[in-house]
Amino acid sequence: MIGYKATDKDGKCRGFQFEVGKTYRKETKKEDMECCTDTVFHFCRELFAIEKESDYKLRESRLFEVIAGDYVRDGDKYGTNELTILREITGEEKENLCNSGNWNSGNWNSGNCNSGYFNSDAPLIRIFNKNTELTRDDIKFPFWLYFDLTVWVSHDTASEEEKEAYKKEIETCGGFLKTLEYKDAFKKAYEKTDDEEKKQLFELPNFDCEIFEEISGIDTREDFKRIKEKNENEAV
């Protein structure tokens, strides 16, 4: 899993020193890992969650893109027994990321005017082009929607062309990050998910197959019908 980690100005978190290009491991089995303990290294799947789940401020902290091994989850905080520090996010990229964020703009939008300015409360959510009486905290989005636009390609699965193009990254980290087109990443995430999480998608307020396809490129009509019929049969 790809995520983000914040540290202090010296690259330390909880007194532990992190450096780009290095992999850090805990002698902890997956079943023994627990968030908010020293059994794991902590990170977040989404950058904006760092300020929610820790005392680190995005503008004041050093930010790193990371790859995690086995992981456990507590809300928007994750813990892993293996963490690779891919790169540091700096300069204009960091400035742009800190200025946008998901708190005010939302996710999975298509079109214009989906965010506002200088707001401090929790607005009611408009979803699938319709208003609701719900806030973001009232809606449970399936986990697979938080997909990555980048995938990790290890040296042993890279093509010969990729090995040449990303020679430095492979020598340093053992692989490289490959950026996917938005709809391609969306489709890959959907293909990997199970019926339970597809059901969570279809149960979102105002779910609309046509709007979802317009945004994601995914035709869900057959799955929607199949899962709906399955649920109706189980309810009998």
Steps between C-alpha positions, in 0.01 A plus 500: 500500500620850415446775759648804671706553814579821683807562717660791681753725325777247570316212335409338833170365628473380859877537515554259208710630210368450145692547175398490133581174324511287814267225622424464868361186663344402830536148637123485534267242347193634323264357762694679775504845339302775668466867414618761751765263635867436429410178318456697178620796296214744446383657175181624332344391173399856418711809558222706656448236772840576654372812675188315612683200645817659642649820636696562179407801287547452126666835441738467795596134462713300260276284284596170340335266254533143630423138423365283782511124543244324719278757667230559756255788508342720765277757332720696257820395678694196381781296649742269323788268586693605188533851361700615196565874468465566127548875479452831678226737387645850478477838332210588273356148520474524878353850479232387255411194705469703820279757330248252357426207729190284518337670797359787298495364145364147540582204280396340170348819357447582136402844374545845652425692819515202736689687773469833681713751687571594862266248659546374856197276556407155369274549195220271395605263224384517140550160345416368153376846403241512779491667840478302824450580867825319582854615582816320387520317834152355445602317184713186494688475173636156406872476560587418138397850385817633662710354222848608398585670171842343529597133523827351620690305234774280645822432308400141427171597333628804305540478124840546341397849388388588852824366649694732276272802552487459880850363554584743780175438691539122468858513627398717795162356600472168317221632277318812390161672512292485185228762451165382364231695321216585740235276344747214455583513871129520583426190290789301650376576850144397411617174340683400819217573742243246621121497494473630855686820413311531172182477705629788717548704182148429377355592841649849493232772509357577155721241328464531123664256258518751214661775707745253649598377153545857377749567781675163527462343158352191669167348389351363824151419374543122486665486843237735641217278374671176605579616854155654544333171400736306728409719797129470426524119485693486828235717666220260411 
